[in-house]
Amino acid sequence: MKIISYQKHETGNYIVKYDSQSIMILQAAFRSITGVSKESSSGCAEVDKRELSQLGFIV
């Protein structure tokens, strides 16, 4: 398992960071892949390599 950090952007989308990579992802896609609650505005989540790839990270 890998740890990502995220913060909700003013647009409602999420800025997600893993290792030295940073991406912006649509909120519905992010919540669907990670299971993060829509009320959450920032934090960390545990994901596997498949989920990292689904989010758009290079693994």
BAPA-740569 format. One record per residue (C-alpha): residue number from 1; residue in three letters; chain; x, y, z. Coordinates in nm, 2 decimals. Example, Ala and Ser with C-alpha at 12.3 -4.5 7.8 and 13.67 -1.06 7.14 Angstrom:
BEGIN
<atom><nr>1</nr><rest>ALA</rest><kette>A</kette><c1>1.23</c1><c2>-0.45</c2><c3>0.78</c3></atom>
<atom><nr>2</nr><rest>SER</rest><kette>A</kette><c1>1.37</c1><c2>-0.11</c2><c3>0.71</c3></atom>
This chain:
BEGIN
<atom><nr>1</nr><rest>MET</rest><kette>A</kette><c1>0.00</c1><c2>0.00</c2><c3>0.00</c3></atom>
<atom><nr>2</nr><rest>LYS</rest><kette>A</kette><c1>0.11</c1><c2>0.36</c2><c3>-0.07</c3></atom>
<atom><nr>3</nr><rest>ILE</rest><kette>A</kette><c1>0.01</c1><c2>0.69</c2><c3>0.09</c3></atom>
<atom><nr>4</nr><rest>ILE</rest><kette>A</kette><c1>-0.12</c1><c2>0.98</c2><c3>-0.10</c3></atom>
<atom><nr>5</nr><rest>SER</rest><kette>A</kette><c1>-0.21</c1><c2>1.33</c2><c3>0.03</c3></atom>
<atom><nr>6</nr><rest>TYR</rest><kette>A</kette><c1>-0.49</c1><c2>1.54</c2><c3>-0.11</c3></atom>
<atom><nr>7</nr><rest>GLN</rest><kette>A</kette><c1>-0.64</c1><c2>1.88</c2><c3>-0.07</c3></atom>
<atom><nr>8</nr><rest>LYS</rest><kette>A</kette><c1>-0.97</c1><c2>2.00</c2><c3>-0.22</c3></atom>
<atom><nr>9</nr><rest>HIS</rest><kette>A</kette><c1>-0.91</c1><c2>2.29</c2><c3>-0.47</c3></atom>
<atom><nr>10</nr><rest>GLU</rest><kette>A</kette><c1>-1.15</c1><c2>2.59</c2><c3>-0.48</c3></atom>
<atom><nr>11</nr><rest>THR</rest><kette>A</kette><c1>-1.29</c1><c2>2.44</c2><c3>-0.80</c3></atom>
<atom><nr>12</nr><rest>GLY</rest><kette>A</kette><c1>-1.41</c1><c2>2.13</c2><c3>-0.60</c3></atom>
<atom><nr>13</nr><rest>ASN</rest><kette>A</kette><c1>-1.15</c1><c2>1.90</c2><c3>-0.77</c3></atom>
<atom><nr>14</nr><rest>TYR</rest><kette>A</kette><c1>-0.87</c1><c2>1.75</c2><c3>-0.57</c3></atom>
<atom><nr>15</nr><rest>ILE</rest><kette>A</kette><c1>-0.49</c1><c2>1.82</c2><c3>-0.58</c3></atom>
<atom><nr>16</nr><rest>VAL</rest><kette>A</kette><c1>-0.33</c1><c2>1.48</c2><c3>-0.51</c3></atom>
<atom><nr>17</nr><rest>LYS</rest><kette>A</kette><c1>0.03</c1><c2>1.42</c2><c3>-0.43</c3></atom>
<atom><nr>18</nr><rest>TYR</rest><kette>A</kette><c1>0.23</c1><c2>1.10</c2><c3>-0.44</c3></atom>
<atom><nr>19</nr><rest>ASP</rest><kette>A</kette><c1>0.61</c1><c2>1.09</c2><c3>-0.41</c3></atom>
<atom><nr>20</nr><rest>SER</rest><kette>A</kette><c1>0.73</c1><c2>1.37</c2><c3>-0.63</c3></atom>
<atom><nr>21</nr><rest>GLN</rest><kette>A</kette><c1>0.42</c1><c2>1.38</c2><c3>-0.85</c3></atom>
<atom><nr>22</nr><rest>SER</rest><kette>A</kette><c1>0.12</c1><c2>1.61</c2><c3>-0.82</c3></atom>
<atom><nr>23</nr><rest>ILE</rest><kette>A</kette><c1>-0.20</c1><c2>1.59</c2><c3>-1.02</c3></atom>
<atom><nr>24</nr><rest>MET</rest><kette>A</kette><c1>-0.55</c1><c2>1.74</c2><c3>-1.02</c3></atom>
<atom><nr>25</nr><rest>ILE</rest><kette>A</kette><c1>-0.84</c1><c2>1.50</c2><c3>-1.05</c3></atom>
<atom><nr>26</nr><rest>LEU</rest><kette>A</kette><c1>-1.21</c1><c2>1.54</c2><c3>-1.08</c3></atom>
<atom><nr>27</nr><rest>GLN</rest><kette>A</kette><c1>-1.38</c1><c2>1.50</c2><c3>-0.74</c3></atom>
<atom><nr>28</nr><rest>ALA</rest><kette>A</kette><c1>-1.62</c1><c2>1.22</c2><c3>-0.84</c3></atom>
<atom><nr>29</nr><rest>ALA</rest><kette>A</kette><c1>-1.33</c1><c2>1.02</c2><c3>-0.99</c3></atom>
<atom><nr>30</nr><rest>PHE</rest><kette>A</kette><c1>-1.11</c1><c2>1.07</c2><c3>-0.68</c3></atom>
<atom><nr>31</nr><rest>ARG</rest><kette>A</kette><c1>-1.39</c1><c2>0.97</c2><c3>-0.44</c3></atom>
<atom><nr>32</nr><rest>SER</rest><kette>A</kette><c1>-1.49</c1><c2>0.67</c2><c3>-0.65</c3></atom>
<atom><nr>33</nr><rest>ILE</rest><kette>A</kette><c1>-1.13</c1><c2>0.54</c2><c3>-0.66</c3></atom>
<atom><nr>34</nr><rest>THR</rest><kette>A</kette><c1>-1.02</c1><c2>0.62</c2><c3>-0.31</c3></atom>
<atom><nr>35</nr><rest>GLY</rest><kette>A</kette><c1>-1.35</c1><c2>0.60</c2><c3>-0.11</c3></atom>
<atom><nr>36</nr><rest>VAL</rest><kette>A</kette><c1>-1.28</c1><c2>0.94</c2><c3>0.04</c3></atom>
<atom><nr>37</nr><rest>SER</rest><kette>A</kette><c1>-1.59</c1><c2>1.11</c2><c3>0.18</c3></atom>
<atom><nr>38</nr><rest>LYS</rest><kette>A</kette><c1>-1.72</c1><c2>1.41</c2><c3>-0.01</c3></atom>
<atom><nr>39</nr><rest>GLU</rest><kette>A</kette><c1>-1.71</c1><c2>1.62</c2><c3>0.31</c3></atom>
<atom><nr>40</nr><rest>SER</rest><kette>A</kette><c1>-1.33</c1><c2>1.57</c2><c3>0.33</c3></atom>
<atom><nr>41</nr><rest>SER</rest><kette>A</kette><c1>-1.13</c1><c2>1.87</c2><c3>0.22</c3></atom>
<atom><nr>42</nr><rest>SER</rest><kette>A</kette><c1>-0.78</c1><c2>1.74</c2><c3>0.29</c3></atom>
<atom><nr>43</nr><rest>GLY</rest><kette>A</kette><c1>-0.59</c1><c2>1.45</c2><c3>0.43</c3></atom>
<atom><nr>44</nr><rest>CYS</rest><kette>A</kette><c1>-0.41</c1><c2>1.13</c2><c3>0.34</c3></atom>
<atom><nr>45</nr><rest>ALA</rest><kette>A</kette><c1>-0.53</c1><c2>0.80</c2><c3>0.20</c3></atom>
<atom><nr>46</nr><rest>GLU</rest><kette>A</kette><c1>-0.39</c1><c2>0.46</c2><c3>0.16</c3></atom>
<atom><nr>47</nr><rest>VAL</rest><kette>A</kette><c1>-0.41</c1><c2>0.32</c2><c3>-0.20</c3></atom>
<atom><nr>48</nr><rest>ASP</rest><kette>A</kette><c1>-0.26</c1><c2>0.03</c2><c3>-0.39</c3></atom>
<atom><nr>49</nr><rest>LYS</rest><kette>A</kette><c1>-0.06</c1><c2>0.04</c2><c3>-0.71</c3></atom>
<atom><nr>50</nr><rest>ARG</rest><kette>A</kette><c1>-0.36</c1><c2>-0.02</c2><c3>-0.93</c3></atom>
<atom><nr>51</nr><rest>GLU</rest><kette>A</kette><c1>-0.54</c1><c2>0.27</c2><c3>-0.77</c3></atom>
<atom><nr>52</nr><rest>LEU</rest><kette>A</kette><c1>-0.24</c1><c2>0.50</c2><c3>-0.81</c3></atom>
<atom><nr>53</nr><rest>SER</rest><kette>A</kette><c1>-0.25</c1><c2>0.41</c2><c3>-1.18</c3></atom>
<atom><nr>54</nr><rest>GLN</rest><kette>A</kette><c1>-0.62</c1><c2>0.48</c2><c3>-1.20</c3></atom>
<atom><nr>55</nr><rest>LEU</rest><kette>A</kette><c1>-0.57</c1><c2>0.82</c2><c3>-1.05</c3></atom>
<atom><nr>56</nr><rest>GLY</rest><kette>A</kette><c1>-0.32</c1><c2>0.90</c2><c3>-1.32</c3></atom>
<atom><nr>57</nr><rest>PHE</rest><kette>A</kette><c1>0.01</c1><c2>0.86</c2><c3>-1.14</c3></atom>
<atom><nr>58</nr><rest>ILE</rest><kette>A</kette><c1>0.31</c1><c2>0.71</c2><c3>-1.31</c3></atom>
<atom><nr>59</nr><rest>VAL</rest><kette>A</kette><c1>0.40</c1><c2>0.40</c2><c3>-1.11</c3></atom>
